[in-house]
Amino acid sequence: MLAERLESSEVLTLTVENDFTLDAPNNELEQLDEQYWTILPAPACTSEDKSSSEESAACPIPIEYKKKAVEFWRNRGGKQRSFESVKHRFRKVKHRSDLNNWEQQVENGGTTAEKLKFIAKETYRKFVESRERHKNVHDNNIRKWALRYARLADLDNFKASTFWLRCFKKKFNIVSRKITKFITRKSAQSELDVLSSASTFVGEISELIKTHSVQCVFNTDQSGFNQEFHGGRTLNQQGDKIILAEAQSMNALTHSYTVQPIVSADGVLLPQLLVVLKENDGNFGPIVKNSLFTAPNSYSVPSKSGKLTKALVHEWLNNVYCKNVPNISVLLLDSWTAQNEKSIVESTPADKVIIVKTIPKGTTGYVQPLDVYGFRIWKQFVRYFYDLIVLNDFDINIHLRNNLLKMQSITHNQLSSPRFQNMWRYSWYKCGYIDVKPPTFVNPVEFCYKQDCMSCFCDICEGDTVAKCAWCKQSLCIDHFFVNIHYCDNYIE
C-alpha cells in the first residue's frame, strides 16, 4: 500500500531549513512560509537521458541502479572499465563525476532523499500495523519510530521535528479520532471469527443467487421507529450552548413500533410492508379495528412490545411474504430465535418452497442488506418528513396510530419507485452478494424533499410544496401528499 502511494505520486524535492530533504507527493502538501522551505518544481521524467544535475529533483535514480553501475565500472578483472563502456551500458550516466558520486552514495547506503523515503515508508508501515491491532497511537510514538529508522538508515541529522511530523500526518491522512469502543484481545479475535463467518456466508449466498436468480432471493428484517421520529441536528446561531427543538409529544419520543419490509437481490421492494404497533393488551380493540388506516401496501398487526412475536411470524409469512414471492425462494434472516428456519418451514404453505438461510450471529452489520444500507435511507426519509410537519406547524398529530401507518405506507410507496431500484441493489452489492456495482442512483431524500429538485408550488392546487413524488414527479402540498395520501404507481422517467 505504501509503495503504491509513494510511487504513484509526482514527487517534489523540498529543501528544508536544517539541510535535509523531504520527498512529498504533489498536491498533498500545501505551500508554507518561505522561511521553512523552498519548493523546487519538478517536471515529469519521460526518458533516461536526464543529466545528473536533474536527478534528485525530477527523476530519482534508484540506489540499486547506481550500485550495478559502480560494480560494472570497478570490476573488470581487477581493472577499471572505461567511462565510454560504462556509459554505453548504463545510459543514465552522463559525466565521469557521476560514477564517483554514486560510489560514495553506495558506500553511505543511499542519498538523503532515499533515506528519508525509507524512514517514511517504515514509520507508516509500523503505524498501519499498530492500528490494525487496535493499539493507541500518539504523535510521540510516530516520532520515536521515525528516529529508530533514521538510526538504521544512518541519517544522524534527522530530528523528527514537529514540522516533519505535521507533513508526515498530512501526507498519509492521519488525524486524531475519538475512540468509540474499547475491545480486548479476545474480542478482537472474535471479530476476526465474525468476519470469517460473514465471508463464508456471502460466498454461499452468492452461489444461491447464481442458481435461483436475483429475483428469487430476499432479505427481510425489523427496524424500530419512535412514534415521533426527528433528526438530531438543526441549524442555529454559532455560540449557543443549549440547542432546543420542538416536539409534539415527549411521550412519543420514547415509545416505538417496528416495520419489516422485504427486498429482493434485484433491488425490488416487495409490495407489502409489515407494521407492528404497540398495544397495551397486544390486540386492537373493536373501535380501533373499525377506524384503523389500511393501505394496499401495508399489513398492520398489534403486539404488547411493538415487536414481532413467534405467533406473528406465522401470520406475516402467510399474509405478506408467501403472497408476494415465487413458488421457490431463498430468504435471508438474522439469528433471532422467534424467526428461525424451523418456525419458517413449519409455517410454509404446501405450494411454496422457502430455502431459509440464517445470517451468522454478529454479522448482520456486514451481510444483511437492509442493515448495511437500506434502513439508513428509510429512516432519513421519515425523519425529514416529521421535521417538516413541526417546522410548518401543520395541524397533524404525527404520533397518532393512523398517521404512523399512513407515513410508513407513503414511505414504502415512494421507496418502491423504480427510480431507487439501483439503491436497493447497492445494498446487496455492498454486502458482497453481487459482483457488478449498480449505476449511480439518486438519494430518495434529495429527490423527494430538496427544494432544487421540485417546484415551489403544488402541481395540483398551487399550495406550498412539501415533497416531490418519486413515481410521477409531481410537486405536492401537504394535503395532496399526506392528508389525502398520494399512493402512486405511474412511473415517469
LINPE-V782936 format. One record per residue. N is the residue number from 1. RES is the residue in one small letter. OMEGA is omega in degrees with one decimal (999 if undefined). NEAR is the number of other ideal C-beta (glycine too) atoms within 8 Angstrom. D_LAST is the distance of its C-alpha to the last C-alpha in Angstrom with 1 decimal. Layout:
n->N res->RES omega->OMEGA near->NEAR d_last->D_LAST
n->N res->RES omega->OMEGA near->NEAR d_last->D_LAST
This chain:
n->1 res->m omega->-178.9 near->5 d_last->42.6
n->2 res->l omega->-178.6 near->9 d_last->45.0
n->3 res->a omega->-179.8 near->7 d_last->46.1
n->4 res->e omega->-178.7 near->7 d_last->42.6
n->5 res->r omega->-179.0 near->10 d_last->42.0
n->6 res->l omega->-173.8 near->12 d_last->45.3
n->7 res->e omega->-177.0 near->6 d_last->45.1
n->8 res->s omega->-176.5 near->5 d_last->41.6
n->9 res->s omega->170.8 near->9 d_last->42.3
n->10 res->e omega->-170.8 near->7 d_last->44.0
n->11 res->v omega->171.1 near->10 d_last->47.3
n->12 res->l omega->173.6 near->12 d_last->49.3
n->13 res->t omega->-176.2 near->11 d_last->52.9
n->14 res->l omega->179.8 near->13 d_last->53.7
n->15 res->t omega->-170.0 near->7 d_last->57.4
n->16 res->v omega->-172.4 near->11 d_last->58.3
n->17 res->e omega->-175.6 near->6 d_last->61.2
n->18 res->n omega->166.9 near->7 d_last->63.2
n->19 res->d omega->166.5 near->5 d_last->63.3
n->20 res->f omega->-176.8 near->10 d_last->60.8
n->21 res->t omega->-179.5 near->11 d_last->57.4
n->22 res->l omega->177.8 near->10 d_last->54.0
n->23 res->d omega->-178.7 near->12 d_last->51.3
n->24 res->a omega->179.3 near->11 d_last->47.8
n->25 res->p omega->176.5 near->11 d_last->44.3
n->26 res->n omega->178.8 near->9 d_last->43.2
n->27 res->n omega->177.8 near->3 d_last->40.6
n->28 res->e omega->178.0 near->8 d_last->41.5
n->29 res->l omega->-179.1 near->10 d_last->44.7
n->30 res->e omega->-179.0 near->3 d_last->44.7
n->31 res->q omega->179.6 near->4 d_last->47.7
n->32 res->l omega->-177.6 near->5 d_last->50.5
n->33 res->d omega->-179.1 near->4 d_last->53.8
n->34 res->e omega->-178.6 near->5 d_last->56.0
n->35 res->q omega->-180.0 near->4 d_last->58.8
n->36 res->y omega->-179.8 near->8 d_last->57.0
n->37 res->w omega->174.8 near->10 d_last->55.9
n->38 res->t omega->-179.3 near->6 d_last->55.3
n->39 res->i omega->178.3 near->7 d_last->52.2
n->40 res->l omega->-177.8 near->9 d_last->53.1
n->41 res->p omega->-175.9 near->5 d_last->50.1
n->42 res->a omega->175.9 near->11 d_last->49.7
n->43 res->p omega->-177.2 near->5 d_last->48.2
n->44 res->a omega->178.7 near->6 d_last->46.8
n->45 res->c omega->-174.8 near->7 d_last->49.4
n->46 res->t omega->-179.5 near->3 d_last->48.7
n->47 res->s omega->-177.5 near->5 d_last->52.1
n->48 res->e omega->-174.9 near->5 d_last->55.2
n->49 res->d omega->174.1 near->5 d_last->57.5
n->50 res->k omega->177.9 near->12 d_last->57.2
n->51 res->s omega->-178.9 near->7 d_last->60.5
n->52 res->s omega->-178.2 near->10 d_last->61.8
n->53 res->s omega->-179.6 near->4 d_last->61.4
n->54 res->e omega->-169.5 near->9 d_last->57.6
n->55 res->e omega->-171.6 near->12 d_last->57.3
n->56 res->s omega->-176.5 near->8 d_last->56.7
n->57 res->a omega->-170.6 near->7 d_last->54.3
n->58 res->a omega->-172.8 near->9 d_last->52.2
n->59 res->c omega->-178.0 near->7 d_last->52.7
n->60 res->p omega->179.1 near->9 d_last->54.5
n->61 res->i omega->-177.9 near->8 d_last->56.6
n->62 res->p omega->-179.7 near->6 d_last->56.6
n->63 res->i omega->178.7 near->12 d_last->60.0
n->64 res->e omega->178.3 near->6 d_last->60.1
n->65 res->y omega->179.9 near->10 d_last->60.1
n->66 res->k omega->-178.8 near->12 d_last->62.9
n->67 res->k omega->179.4 near->9 d_last->64.9
n->68 res->k omega->-180.0 near->9 d_last->64.8
n->69 res->a omega->-179.7 near->15 d_last->65.9
n->70 res->v omega->179.1 near->12 d_last->68.8
n->71 res->e omega->178.3 near->8 d_last->69.9
n->72 res->f omega->-178.9 near->11 d_last->69.8
n->73 res->w omega->-174.0 near->10 d_last->71.8
n->74 res->r omega->-170.7 near->9 d_last->74.5
n->75 res->n omega->173.0 near->6 d_last->74.9
n->76 res->r omega->-178.8 near->7 d_last->76.9
n->77 res->g omega->179.9 near->4 d_last->79.9
n->78 res->g omega->179.7 near->3 d_last->80.9
n->79 res->k omega->-179.9 near->5 d_last->80.3
n->80 res->q omega->178.0 near->6 d_last->77.6
n->81 res->r omega->179.5 near->9 d_last->75.4
n->82 res->s omega->179.7 near->6 d_last->75.3
n->83 res->f omega->-179.0 near->8 d_last->72.5
n->84 res->e omega->179.2 near->6 d_last->71.5
n->85 res->s omega->179.1 near->8 d_last->71.1
n->86 res->v omega->-178.8 near->14 d_last->68.9
n->87 res->k omega->178.9 near->10 d_last->66.8
n->88 res->h omega->-177.5 near->6 d_last->66.3
n->89 res->r omega->-178.1 near->7 d_last->65.1
n->90 res->f omega->-169.1 near->10 d_last->63.0
n->91 res->r omega->179.5 near->7 d_last->61.3
n->92 res->k omega->175.8 near->10 d_last->60.3
n->93 res->v omega->-176.5 near->11 d_last->64.0
n->94 res->k omega->-176.8 near->9 d_last->64.9
n->95 res->h omega->178.2 near->7 d_last->68.2
n->96 res->r omega->-179.2 near->6 d_last->71.2
n->97 res->s omega->179.1 near->7 d_last->70.7
n->98 res->d omega->-176.3 near->10 d_last->67.3
n->99 res->l omega->177.5 near->13 d_last->69.1
n->100 res->n omega->178.3 near->8 d_last->71.5
n->101 res->n omega->-179.1 near->9 d_last->68.6
n->102 res->w omega->178.8 near->11 d_last->66.6
n->103 res->e omega->178.4 near->10 d_last->69.6
n->104 res->q omega->179.0 near->8 d_last->70.1
n->105 res->q omega->178.2 near->11 d_last->66.4
n->106 res->v omega->178.6 near->12 d_last->66.7
n->107 res->e omega->-178.8 near->6 d_last->69.8
n->108 res->n omega->179.0 near->7 d_last->68.0
n->109 res->g omega->178.1 near->8 d_last->65.0
n->110 res->g omega->178.4 near->10 d_last->62.5
n->111 res->t omega->177.2 near->9 d_last->61.6
n->112 res->t omega->179.8 near->8 d_last->60.8
n->113 res->a omega->179.5 near->11 d_last->57.1
n->114 res->e omega->177.9 near->10 d_last->57.0
n->115 res->k omega->177.8 near->15 d_last->58.7
n->116 res->l omega->176.4 near->14 d_last->56.3
n->117 res->k omega->176.7 near->10 d_last->53.4
n->118 res->f omega->179.7 near->11 d_last->55.2
n->119 res->i omega->-179.2 near->14 d_last->55.7
n->120 res->a omega->-179.3 near->12 d_last->52.0
n->121 res->k omega->-175.8 near->11 d_last->50.9
n->122 res->e omega->177.9 near->10 d_last->53.3
n->123 res->t omega->178.5 near->13 d_last->52.8
n->124 res->y omega->177.8 near->11 d_last->49.0
n->125 res->r omega->178.2 near->9 d_last->49.6
n->126 res->k omega->177.9 near->9 d_last->51.9
n->127 res->f omega->-179.1 near->13 d_last->49.4
n->128 res->v omega->179.2 near->10 d_last->46.6
n->129 res->e omega->-179.3 near->8 d_last->49.1
n->130 res->s omega->-178.9 near->10 d_last->50.2
n->131 res->r omega->175.6 near->9 d_last->46.8
n->132 res->e omega->176.3 near->6 d_last->45.8
n->133 res->r omega->175.6 near->7 d_last->48.8
n->134 res->h omega->177.2 near->6 d_last->47.7
n->135 res->k omega->173.9 near->6 d_last->50.8
n->136 res->n omega->179.5 near->4 d_last->51.0
n->137 res->v omega->-179.9 near->8 d_last->51.2
n->138 res->h omega->-177.9 near->6 d_last->52.5
n->139 res->d omega->-177.1 near->6 d_last->53.3
n->140 res->n omega->177.5 near->6 d_last->56.9
n->141 res->n omega->179.4 near->9 d_last->56.0
n->142 res->i omega->-179.5 near->16 d_last->54.0
n->143 res->r omega->178.7 near->10 d_last->57.0
n->144 res->k omega->177.8 near->9 d_last->59.5
n->145 res->w omega->-179.0 near->12 d_last->57.5
n->146 res->a omega->179.1 near->15 d_last->57.3
n->147 res->l omega->178.0 near->10 d_last->61.0
n->148 res->r omega->-178.8 near->8 d_last->61.8
n->149 res->y omega->174.8 near->12 d_last->59.9
n->150 res->a omega->177.4 near->13 d_last->61.5
n->151 res->r omega->178.0 near->8 d_last->64.9
n->152 res->l omega->-179.6 near->6 d_last->63.9
n->153 res->a omega->179.4 near->12 d_last->62.8
n->154 res->d omega->177.1 near->8 d_last->66.1
n->155 res->l omega->-170.1 near->12 d_last->64.5
n->156 res->d omega->-176.0 near->5 d_last->67.0
n->157 res->n omega->177.2 near->7 d_last->65.8
n->158 res->f omega->-173.1 near->13 d_last->62.3
n->159 res->k omega->-175.7 near->6 d_last->62.1
n->160 res->a omega->-175.4 near->11 d_last->58.6
n->161 res->s omega->176.7 near->7 d_last->58.5
n->162 res->t omega->178.1 near->5 d_last->56.1
n->163 res->f omega->178.1 near->8 d_last->54.6
n->164 res->w omega->-179.3 near->11 d_last->54.1
n->165 res->l omega->179.9 near->13 d_last->52.6
n->166 res->r omega->177.9 near->8 d_last->50.1
n->167 res->c omega->-179.9 near->11 d_last->49.1
n->168 res->f omega->-178.4 near->14 d_last->48.9
n->169 res->k omega->179.0 near->10 d_last->46.6
n->170 res->k omega->-178.6 near->9 d_last->44.3
n->171 res->k omega->-175.3 near->11 d_last->44.2
n->172 res->f omega->176.0 near->9 d_last->43.1
n->173 res->n omega->179.5 near->5 d_last->40.9
n->174 res->i omega->179.7 near->7 d_last->43.5
n->175 res->v omega->176.4 near->5 d_last->43.5
n->176 res->s omega->179.9 near->2 d_last->45.2
n->177 res->r omega->176.6 near->4 d_last->43.2
n->178 res->k omega->177.7 near->3 d_last->44.2
n->179 res->i omega->-176.8 near->6 d_last->45.1
n->180 res->t omega->-178.3 near->3 d_last->43.0
n->181 res->k omega->174.9 near->4 d_last->44.9
n->182 res->f omega->179.3 near->4 d_last->48.2
n->183 res->i omega->175.0 near->7 d_last->48.8
n->184 res->t omega->176.7 near->6 d_last->52.0
n->185 res->r omega->-179.4 near->5 d_last->52.6
n->186 res->k omega->179.8 near->6 d_last->52.4
n->187 res->s omega->176.1 near->8 d_last->48.9
n->188 res->a omega->176.7 near->11 d_last->47.8
n->189 res->q omega->178.2 near->8 d_last->48.9
n->190 res->s omega->177.9 near->9 d_last->47.2
n->191 res->e omega->176.8 near->9 d_last->43.9
n->192 res->l omega->177.3 near->8 d_last->44.5
n->193 res->d omega->178.5 near->8 d_last->45.1
n->194 res->v omega->179.8 near->12 d_last->41.8
n->195 res->l omega->177.7 near->10 d_last->39.9
n->196 res->s omega->177.9 near->8 d_last->41.7
n->197 res->s omega->179.5 near->11 d_last->40.8
n->198 res->a omega->-179.6 near->12 d_last->37.2
n->199 res->s omega->178.3 near->9 d_last->37.2
n->200 res->t omega->-178.9 near->8 d_last->38.9
n->201 res->f omega->179.0 near->13 d_last->36.5
n->202 res->v omega->178.6 near->12 d_last->33.4
n->203 res->g omega->179.7 near->8 d_last->35.1
n->204 res->e omega->-178.9 near->9 d_last->35.9
n->205 res->i omega->178.4 near->14 d_last->32.4
n->206 res->s omega->177.6 near->12 d_last->30.9
n->207 res->e omega->177.9 near->8 d_last->33.3
n->208 res->l omega->177.5 near->12 d_last->32.2
n->209 res->i omega->177.7 near->14 d_last->28.5
n->210 res->k omega->-178.1 near->5 d_last->29.6
n->211 res->t omega->-171.7 near->6 d_last->31.7
n->212 res->h omega->-179.1 near->10 d_last->29.5
n->213 res->s omega->-176.6 near->7 d_last->26.0
n->214 res->v omega->-179.6 near->10 d_last->23.3
n->215 res->q omega->-174.7 near->9 d_last->22.3
n->216 res->c omega->-179.7 near->12 d_last->25.8
n->217 res->v omega->-171.8 near->16 d_last->26.6
n->218 res->f omega->172.9 near->15 d_last->26.0
n->219 res->n omega->175.2 near->13 d_last->27.0
n->220 res->t omega->179.8 near->12 d_last->27.9
n->221 res->d omega->177.2 near->12 d_last->29.8
n->222 res->q omega->172.6 near->9 d_last->31.0
n->223 res->s omega->-177.6 near->11 d_last->30.3
n->224 res->g omega->176.2 near->9 d_last->32.4
n->225 res->f omega->171.3 near->13 d_last->31.3
n->226 res->n omega->-178.3 near->10 d_last->33.8
n->227 res->q omega->169.4 near->12 d_last->33.8
n->228 res->e omega->-163.2 near->12 d_last->33.2
n->229 res->f omega->-175.8 near->9 d_last->31.0
n->230 res->h omega->173.0 near->11 d_last->30.9
n->231 res->g omega->-176.6 near->7 d_last->30.3
n->232 res->g omega->-177.9 near->3 d_last->33.6
n->233 res->r omega->175.9 near->3 d_last->33.2
n->234 res->t omega->172.1 near->6 d_last->33.2
n->235 res->l omega->-177.5 near->2 d_last->33.9
n->236 res->n omega->176.1 near->6 d_last->37.6
n->237 res->q omega->179.7 near->4 d_last->40.4
n->238 res->q omega->175.9 near->4 d_last->41.9
n->239 res->g omega->179.2 near->4 d_last->45.3
n->240 res->d omega->-178.5 near->7 d_last->44.9
n->241 res->k omega->-179.0 near->3 d_last->46.2
n->242 res->i omega->-178.2 near->4 d_last->45.1
n->243 res->i omega->-178.8 near->6 d_last->41.5
n->244 res->l omega->176.0 near->4 d_last->41.0
n->245 res->a omega->-176.8 near->6 d_last->37.9
n->246 res->e omega->171.9 near->5 d_last->37.8
n->247 res->a omega->-179.5 near->10 d_last->37.0
n->248 res->q omega->-177.6 near->9 d_last->37.4
n->249 res->s omega->177.9 near->10 d_last->39.5
n->250 res->m omega->179.8 near->6 d_last->41.4
n->251 res->n omega->-178.0 near->6 d_last->41.8
n->252 res->a omega->179.9 near->12 d_last->38.1
n->253 res->l omega->-177.1 near->11 d_last->37.7
n->254 res->t omega->178.4 near->7 d_last->39.8
n->255 res->h omega->-170.8 near->10 d_last->39.0
n->256 res->s omega->173.3 near->10 d_last->36.1
n->257 res->y omega->-178.5 near->13 d_last->34.2
n->258 res->t omega->173.1 near->13 d_last->32.0
n->259 res->v omega->-179.7 near->13 d_last->28.7
n->260 res->q omega->176.0 near->14 d_last->28.0
n->261 res->p omega->176.7 near->13 d_last->24.5
n->262 res->i omega->-178.9 near->14 d_last->24.1
n->263 res->v omega->-179.3 near->15 d_last->21.7
n->264 res->s omega->178.0 near->13 d_last->21.7
n->265 res->a omega->176.4 near->14 d_last->22.2
n->266 res->d omega->177.8 near->8 d_last->18.9
n->267 res->g omega->-179.9 near->13 d_last->17.1
n->268 res->v omega->174.9 near->10 d_last->16.7
n->269 res->l omega->-175.5 near->9 d_last->18.2
n->270 res->l omega->-166.9 near->12 d_last->20.4
n->271 res->p omega->-177.3 near->6 d_last->20.2
n->272 res->q omega->-179.8 near->12 d_last->23.4
n->273 res->l omega->175.6 near->12 d_last->24.7
n->274 res->l omega->175.8 near->13 d_last->28.5
n->275 res->v omega->-179.7 near->15 d_last->29.9
n->276 res->v omega->-178.0 near->17 d_last->33.6
n->277 res->l omega->179.4 near->13 d_last->35.4
n->278 res->k omega->177.3 near->11 d_last->38.8
n->279 res->e omega->-172.5 near->11 d_last->41.5
n->280 res->n omega->-179.0 near->4 d_last->45.2
n->281 res->d omega->178.4 near->5 d_last->46.5
n->282 res->g omega->-179.0 near->7 d_last->43.5
n->283 res->n omega->170.9 near->6 d_last->42.7
n->284 res->f omega->175.2 near->7 d_last->41.0
n->285 res->g omega->-177.0 near->6 d_last->43.7
n->286 res->p omega->179.7 near->5 d_last->43.8
n->287 res->i omega->178.8 near->6 d_last->42.7
n->288 res->v omega->179.9 near->10 d_last->39.7
n->289 res->k omega->-176.2 near->8 d_last->38.7
n->290 res->n omega->-176.1 near->6 d_last->38.7
n->291 res->s omega->-175.1 near->6 d_last->36.6
n->292 res->l omega->178.1 near->11 d_last->34.3
n->293 res->f omega->176.6 near->9 d_last->30.6
n->294 res->t omega->177.9 near->6 d_last->28.7
n->295 res->a omega->-178.3 near->10 d_last->25.1
n->296 res->p omega->-175.9 near->6 d_last->23.7
n->297 res->n omega->178.4 near->11 d_last->22.2
n->298 res->s omega->178.0 near->14 d_last->25.4
n->299 res->y omega->-172.7 near->10 d_last->29.0
n->300 res->s omega->176.9 near->11 d_last->31.7
n->301 res->v omega->178.4 near->11 d_last->35.1
n->302 res->p omega->170.3 near->10 d_last->38.0
n->303 res->s omega->-178.6 near->14 d_last->40.3
n->304 res->k omega->-176.2 near->8 d_last->43.1
n->305 res->s omega->-173.3 near->6 d_last->41.5
n->306 res->g omega->179.7 near->12 d_last->37.9
n->307 res->k omega->-179.7 near->9 d_last->37.2
n->308 res->l omega->174.7 near->13 d_last->37.0
n->309 res->t omega->-179.1 near->9 d_last->40.4
n->310 res->k omega->179.4 near->8 d_last->41.6
n->311 res->a omega->-179.5 near->6 d_last->41.8
n->312 res->l omega->176.8 near->11 d_last->38.2
n->313 res->v omega->179.2 near->14 d_last->37.0
n->314 res->h omega->179.9 near->10 d_last->38.3
n->315 res->e omega->178.8 near->9 d_last->36.5
n->316 res->w omega->-176.8 near->14 d_last->33.2
n->317 res->l omega->-175.1 near->12 d_last->33.6
n->318 res->n omega->-173.8 near->11 d_last->34.3
n->319 res->n omega->-179.4 near->7 d_last->32.1
n->320 res->v omega->-171.7 near->12 d_last->29.0
n->321 res->y omega->-172.9 near->13 d_last->28.9
n->322 res->c omega->179.4 near->10 d_last->30.5
n->323 res->k omega->-171.8 near->8 d_last->28.5
n->324 res->n omega->-178.0 near->9 d_last->25.2
n->325 res->v omega->176.7 near->11 d_last->26.2
n->326 res->p omega->-179.0 near->6 d_last->27.6
n->327 res->n omega->176.2 near->6 d_last->31.4
n->328 res->i omega->-177.8 near->8 d_last->31.9
n->329 res->s omega->175.3 near->14 d_last->30.1
n->330 res->v omega->-175.8 near->13 d_last->30.9
n->331 res->l omega->177.9 near->13 d_last->30.9
n->332 res->l omega->-179.8 near->12 d_last->31.4
n->333 res->l omega->173.4 near->15 d_last->33.4
n->334 res->d omega->-171.7 near->9 d_last->35.4
n->335 res->s omega->176.7 near->9 d_last->39.2
n->336 res->w omega->-169.8 near->7 d_last->39.6
n->337 res->t omega->-176.7 near->5 d_last->42.6
n->338 res->a omega->-178.1 near->9 d_last->41.5
n->339 res->q omega->-176.4 near->11 d_last->38.4
n->340 res->n omega->-176.3 near->12 d_last->40.0
n->341 res->e omega->-177.4 near->8 d_last->40.0
n->342 res->k omega->-178.3 near->6 d_last->43.1
n->343 res->s omega->178.9 near->12 d_last->41.8
n->344 res->i omega->-178.9 near->15 d_last->38.5
n->345 res->v omega->-179.4 near->9 d_last->40.4
n->346 res->e omega->-176.6 near->6 d_last->42.8
n->347 res->s omega->-176.5 near->9 d_last->40.2
n->348 res->t omega->176.6 near->11 d_last->38.0
n->349 res->p omega->-175.4 near->6 d_last->38.2
n->350 res->a omega->-176.8 near->4 d_last->40.1
n->351 res->d omega->-179.0 near->4 d_last->37.1
n->352 res->k omega->173.0 near->11 d_last->35.1
n->353 res->v omega->-179.2 near->7 d_last->35.7
n->354 res->i omega->175.0 near->10 d_last->34.5
n->355 res->i omega->-175.6 near->10 d_last->35.4
n->356 res->v omega->176.2 near->10 d_last->35.8
n->357 res->k omega->-177.6 near->12 d_last->35.8
n->358 res->t omega->178.8 near->9 d_last->37.2
n->359 res->i omega->-177.9 near->12 d_last->36.1
n->360 res->p omega->-178.4 near->11 d_last->39.3
n->361 res->k omega->177.8 near->4 d_last->40.7
n->362 res->g omega->-175.8 near->7 d_last->39.8
n->363 res->t omega->-174.5 near->14 d_last->36.9
n->364 res->t omega->178.7 near->10 d_last->33.9
n->365 res->g omega->-179.9 near->6 d_last->33.1
n->366 res->y omega->-167.8 near->10 d_last->32.7
n->367 res->v omega->176.0 near->14 d_last->31.3
n->368 res->q omega->-173.4 near->15 d_last->29.6
n->369 res->p omega->-178.3 near->16 d_last->25.8
n->370 res->l omega->177.7 near->14 d_last->25.4
n->371 res->d omega->-175.2 near->9 d_last->28.3
n->372 res->v omega->-177.0 near->12 d_last->27.4
n->373 res->y omega->-168.4 near->11 d_last->24.0
n->374 res->g omega->-174.1 near->13 d_last->22.3
n->375 res->f omega->178.4 near->10 d_last->24.6
n->376 res->r omega->178.7 near->7 d_last->24.8
n->377 res->i omega->-179.0 near->13 d_last->21.1
n->378 res->w omega->-177.2 near->13 d_last->21.8
n->379 res->k omega->175.2 near->11 d_last->24.9
n->380 res->q omega->-178.6 near->10 d_last->23.4
n->381 res->f omega->-178.8 near->14 d_last->20.9
n->382 res->v omega->-179.9 near->13 d_last->23.8
n->383 res->r omega->-175.8 near->11 d_last->26.2
n->384 res->y omega->-179.9 near->11 d_last->24.1
n->385 res->f omega->178.8 near->14 d_last->23.7
n->386 res->y omega->178.0 near->13 d_last->27.5
n->387 res->d omega->177.7 near->10 d_last->28.4
n->388 res->l omega->179.5 near->11 d_last->26.5
n->389 res->i omega->-178.1 near->10 d_last->28.6
n->390 res->v omega->-178.0 near->11 d_last->31.8
n->391 res->l omega->-175.6 near->6 d_last->31.1
n->392 res->n omega->178.2 near->9 d_last->30.4
n->393 res->d omega->175.9 near->5 d_last->33.2
n->394 res->f omega->-178.2 near->7 d_last->31.1
n->395 res->d omega->-178.4 near->3 d_last->33.5
n->396 res->i omega->174.9 near->9 d_last->31.9
n->397 res->n omega->-169.6 near->7 d_last->34.0
n->398 res->i omega->-178.6 near->11 d_last->31.4
n->399 res->h omega->178.2 near->10 d_last->34.0
n->400 res->l omega->-172.8 near->7 d_last->34.8
n->401 res->r omega->-176.3 near->9 d_last->34.1
n->402 res->n omega->177.8 near->9 d_last->31.6
n->403 res->n omega->173.9 near->11 d_last->29.7
n->404 res->l omega->-179.7 near->15 d_last->29.4
n->405 res->l omega->-179.6 near->16 d_last->28.1
n->406 res->k omega->-179.5 near->12 d_last->25.6
n->407 res->m omega->180.0 near->13 d_last->24.3
n->408 res->q omega->176.9 near->14 d_last->24.0
n->409 res->s omega->178.4 near->15 d_last->22.2
n->410 res->i omega->179.8 near->13 d_last->19.6
n->411 res->t omega->178.7 near->12 d_last->19.3
n->412 res->h omega->-179.6 near->13 d_last->18.9
n->413 res->n omega->-179.2 near->13 d_last->16.3
n->414 res->q omega->-178.7 near->13 d_last->14.1
n->415 res->l omega->176.5 near->13 d_last->14.9
n->416 res->s omega->-178.9 near->10 d_last->14.1
n->417 res->s omega->175.5 near->10 d_last->10.3
n->418 res->p omega->178.7 near->5 d_last->8.9
n->419 res->r omega->-176.8 near->10 d_last->7.6
n->420 res->f omega->-178.8 near->13 d_last->11.4
n->421 res->q omega->178.8 near->11 d_last->12.7
n->422 res->n omega->176.6 near->11 d_last->13.9
n->423 res->m omega->178.9 near->14 d_last->15.8
n->424 res->w omega->174.9 near->15 d_last->17.7
n->425 res->r omega->-178.8 near->13 d_last->18.4
n->426 res->y omega->179.0 near->13 d_last->19.8
n->427 res->s omega->176.1 near->14 d_last->22.3
n->428 res->w omega->178.0 near->14 d_last->23.7
n->429 res->y omega->-178.2 near->13 d_last->23.8
n->430 res->k omega->176.1 near->9 d_last->25.6
n->431 res->c omega->179.9 near->12 d_last->28.2
n->432 res->g omega->-176.7 near->8 d_last->28.8
n->433 res->y omega->178.1 near->13 d_last->27.9
n->434 res->i omega->-172.1 near->10 d_last->25.4
n->435 res->d omega->-174.3 near->4 d_last->26.2
n->436 res->v omega->179.2 near->5 d_last->23.0
n->437 res->k omega->179.8 near->4 d_last->21.3
n->438 res->p omega->176.7 near->10 d_last->17.5
n->439 res->p omega->179.1 near->4 d_last->15.4
n->440 res->t omega->-178.9 near->3 d_last->15.0
n->441 res->f omega->179.5 near->11 d_last->12.9
n->442 res->v omega->177.4 near->7 d_last->12.5
n->443 res->n omega->-178.2 near->8 d_last->15.3
n->444 res->p omega->179.5 near->14 d_last->14.6
n->445 res->v omega->178.6 near->11 d_last->17.4
n->446 res->e omega->-175.2 near->9 d_last->16.3
n->447 res->f omega->-171.6 near->12 d_last->12.8
n->448 res->c omega->-171.1 near->14 d_last->14.3
n->449 res->y omega->-173.2 near->12 d_last->17.7
n->450 res->k omega->-169.9 near->9 d_last->18.3
n->451 res->q omega->-176.7 near->5 d_last->19.2
n->452 res->d omega->179.1 near->4 d_last->17.7
n->453 res->c omega->-175.8 near->9 d_last->14.1
n->454 res->m omega->177.2 near->11 d_last->14.8
n->455 res->s omega->177.9 near->7 d_last->17.1
n->456 res->c omega->-175.3 near->7 d_last->20.7
n->457 res->f omega->-178.6 near->9 d_last->21.0
n->458 res->c omega->-180.0 near->13 d_last->19.6
n->459 res->d omega->-177.4 near->7 d_last->17.5
n->460 res->i omega->-172.4 near->7 d_last->19.8
n->461 res->c omega->-179.2 near->7 d_last->23.2
n->462 res->e omega->175.2 near->4 d_last->23.3
n->463 res->g omega->179.7 near->10 d_last->24.6
n->464 res->d omega->-176.8 near->9 d_last->24.1
n->465 res->t omega->173.5 near->13 d_last->20.7
n->466 res->v omega->-176.7 near->12 d_last->20.8
n->467 res->a omega->176.2 near->11 d_last->17.2
n->468 res->k omega->-177.3 near->13 d_last->13.5
n->469 res->c omega->-179.7 near->13 d_last->11.8
n->470 res->a omega->178.2 near->12 d_last->9.5
n->471 res->w omega->-172.7 near->13 d_last->8.1
n->472 res->c omega->177.4 near->8 d_last->8.3
n->473 res->k omega->175.8 near->7 d_last->8.6
n->474 res->q omega->171.1 near->9 d_last->12.1
n->475 res->s omega->-169.7 near->11 d_last->15.0
n->476 res->l omega->174.7 near->14 d_last->17.7
n->477 res->c omega->-177.3 near->12 d_last->21.5
n->478 res->i omega->-179.5 near->12 d_last->23.6
n->479 res->d omega->-175.8 near->9 d_last->24.5
n->480 res->h omega->177.5 near->12 d_last->21.2
n->481 res->f omega->-172.7 near->12 d_last->19.7
n->482 res->f omega->-174.8 near->13 d_last->22.8
n->483 res->v omega->179.4 near->8 d_last->25.8
n->484 res->n omega->-179.7 near->6 d_last->24.2
n->485 res->i omega->179.9 near->9 d_last->21.8
n->486 res->h omega->176.8 near->12 d_last->18.2
n->487 res->y omega->-168.8 near->10 d_last->17.4
n->488 res->c omega->172.1 near->8 d_last->13.9
n->489 res->d omega->179.4 near->5 d_last->12.3
n->490 res->n omega->-173.1 near->6 d_last->9.9
n->491 res->y omega->174.4 near->9 d_last->6.5
n->492 res->i omega->-177.0 near->6 d_last->3.8
n->493 res->e omega->999 near->2 d_last->0.0
